[in-house]
C-alpha cells in the first residue's frame, strides 16, 4: 500500500471518530501525538490532536499534561513539559465540541535520552462533565508529519 493510501485511511478514521462516534468509545480521546525536531539540537515541536467521541456533544473543557520519561546522566528520569517548555497550562487548555489541535515546543537537556511520552487529557468536574483523566503512552520516537 502506498504512503498516500495509508495517509488517506488515517484521515478517514479521524473524521469517522469525530462525525460517527457510535463507532467508537464515549468521551474525549487523544487521537494523535506528533513530535518532530526543529533545526536546533535537542529542540522539538509537538502537536496533540484531541477528539470528542460522544453522540451528544457538549463542549469538552480541560487541559493536557505531557511527561517525558527516559534517562539523564544514565539514571532514570522524568521531565514535565512545564520544566522544558515555555508552554503554560493555559497554552495546553482545551475547549471544543468536535476536535482541537494543541501545539508547542520543548527543549531537552543535552544528556537526556527520551524513551517514552505520556500524554494525559484532564477534564475537571463541572456541571456538564464528570472528572475524567485519559492517559496515553507513546514510545520514542513517535510519529512525525511525514510518517504519521
C-alpha positions as CSV (number, residue, x, y, z in Angstrom):
1,X,0.0,0.0,0.0
2,X,1.3,3.5,-0.8
3,X,2.0,6.2,1.7
4,X,-0.8,8.3,0.2
5,X,-3.3,5.5,0.7
6,X,-2.2,5.0,4.2
7,X,-2.5,8.7,5.0
8,X,-6.0,8.8,3.4
9,X,-7.1,5.9,5.6
10,X,-5.8,7.6,8.8
11,X,-7.6,10.8,7.8
12,X,-10.8,8.9,7.2
13,X,-10.5,7.2,10.6
14,X,-10.0,10.6,12.2
15,X,-13.2,12.0,10.7
16,X,-15.2,8.9,11.5
17,X,-14.2,9.4,15.2
18,X,-15.5,12.9,15.0
19,X,-18.6,12.5,12.9
20,X,-19.6,8.9,13.7
21,X,-18.9,8.5,17.4
22,X,-21.2,5.5,17.7
23,X,-18.4,3.5,16.1
24,X,-16.0,4.3,19.0
25,X,-16.0,4.6,22.8
26,X,-17.6,7.6,24.5
27,X,-15.6,10.5,25.7
28,X,-12.6,12.6,24.8
29,X,-9.7,10.9,23.2
30,X,-6.1,11.7,22.4
31,X,-6.3,10.9,18.7
32,X,-2.7,11.6,17.7
33,X,0.6,12.9,19.1
34,X,3.4,14.1,16.8
35,X,6.8,15.2,17.8
36,X,9.4,16.3,15.3
37,X,12.8,18.0,15.6
38,X,13.5,21.6,14.7
39,X,16.7,22.9,13.2
40,X,18.3,23.3,16.6
41,X,19.8,20.5,18.6
42,X,17.5,18.9,21.3
43,X,14.7,21.3,20.3
44,X,11.4,19.7,19.2
45,X,7.9,20.7,18.2
46,X,4.8,18.8,19.3
47,X,1.2,18.5,18.2
48,X,-1.6,16.8,20.1
49,X,-4.9,16.2,18.4
50,X,-7.9,15.6,20.7
51,X,-11.3,14.4,19.6
52,X,-14.7,14.1,21.3
53,X,-16.4,10.8,20.7
54,X,-19.8,11.4,22.4
55,X,-23.0,11.2,20.4
56,X,-24.5,14.3,22.2
57,X,-21.5,16.6,22.0
58,X,-21.2,19.3,24.7
59,X,-18.0,21.4,24.8
60,X,-15.2,19.4,26.4
61,X,-13.1,21.6,28.6
62,X,-9.8,20.8,30.4
63,X,-6.1,20.7,29.9
64,X,-3.4,18.4,28.7
65,X,-0.3,17.3,30.7
66,X,2.8,16.0,29.0
67,X,5.6,13.9,30.6
68,X,8.8,12.6,29.0
69,X,10.4,9.6,30.6
70,X,14.0,8.4,29.8
71,X,17.4,8.7,31.3
72,X,19.5,11.7,32.3
73,X,23.2,11.1,33.1
74,X,22.5,7.3,32.9
75,X,19.8,7.5,35.6
76,X,16.0,7.1,35.1
77,X,14.3,10.5,34.9
78,X,11.0,12.2,34.1
79,X,10.6,15.6,32.6
80,X,7.3,17.5,32.8
81,X,6.6,19.7,29.9
82,X,6.3,22.8,32.1
83,X,10.0,22.3,33.0
84,X,11.3,22.1,29.4
85,X,9.0,24.4,27.6
86,X,7.6,27.9,27.7
87,X,4.1,26.4,27.2
88,X,1.8,27.2,30.1
89,X,-1.2,25.4,31.4
90,X,-3.3,28.0,29.5
91,X,-1.5,27.0,26.3
92,X,-2.4,23.4,26.9
93,X,-6.0,24.0,27.8
94,X,-8.8,22.9,25.5
95,X,-12.4,23.7,24.9
96,X,-14.0,22.1,21.9
97,X,-17.1,20.4,20.6
98,X,-15.6,18.1,17.9
99,X,-11.8,18.3,17.9
100,X,-8.9,20.5,18.8
101,X,-5.2,20.7,18.0
102,X,-2.7,21.8,20.6
103,X,0.9,22.7,19.6
104,X,4.1,23.8,21.2
105,X,7.8,23.3,21.5
106,X,10.2,21.9,24.1
107,X,14.0,21.8,24.6
108,X,15.5,18.6,26.1
109,X,18.6,18.7,28.3
110,X,21.8,17.7,26.4
111,X,22.3,14.4,28.3
112,X,18.6,13.4,28.3
113,X,17.7,10.2,26.3
114,X,13.9,10.1,25.8
115,X,12.2,6.7,25.9
116,X,8.5,7.5,26.2
117,X,6.0,10.3,26.1
118,X,3.0,10.2,28.5
119,X,0.1,12.5,27.5
120,X,-3.0,12.9,29.7
121,X,-6.1,14.8,28.9
122,X,-7.7,16.0,32.1
123,X,-11.4,17.1,32.3
124,X,-12.2,18.7,35.7
125,X,-15.6,18.1,37.1
126,X,-18.2,20.7,36.1
127,X,-22.0,20.9,36.0
128,X,-21.9,19.4,32.5
129,X,-19.0,16.9,32.7
130,X,-17.6,14.4,35.2
131,X,-14.0,14.4,36.2
132,X,-12.0,12.3,33.8
133,X,-8.3,11.7,33.1
134,X,-7.3,9.9,30.0
135,X,-3.7,8.8,29.7
136,X,-1.9,7.5,26.6
137,X,1.7,6.4,26.3
138,X,3.9,6.6,23.2
139,X,7.4,5.1,22.7
140,X,10.1,7.5,21.5
141,X,10.5,8.3,18.6
142,X,6.9,8.8,17.7
143,X,5.2,9.9,14.5
144,X,6.3,12.9,12.6
145,X,4.3,14.9,10.0
146,X,6.0,12.9,7.2
147,X,5.3,9.4,8.6
148,X,2.1,9.7,10.7
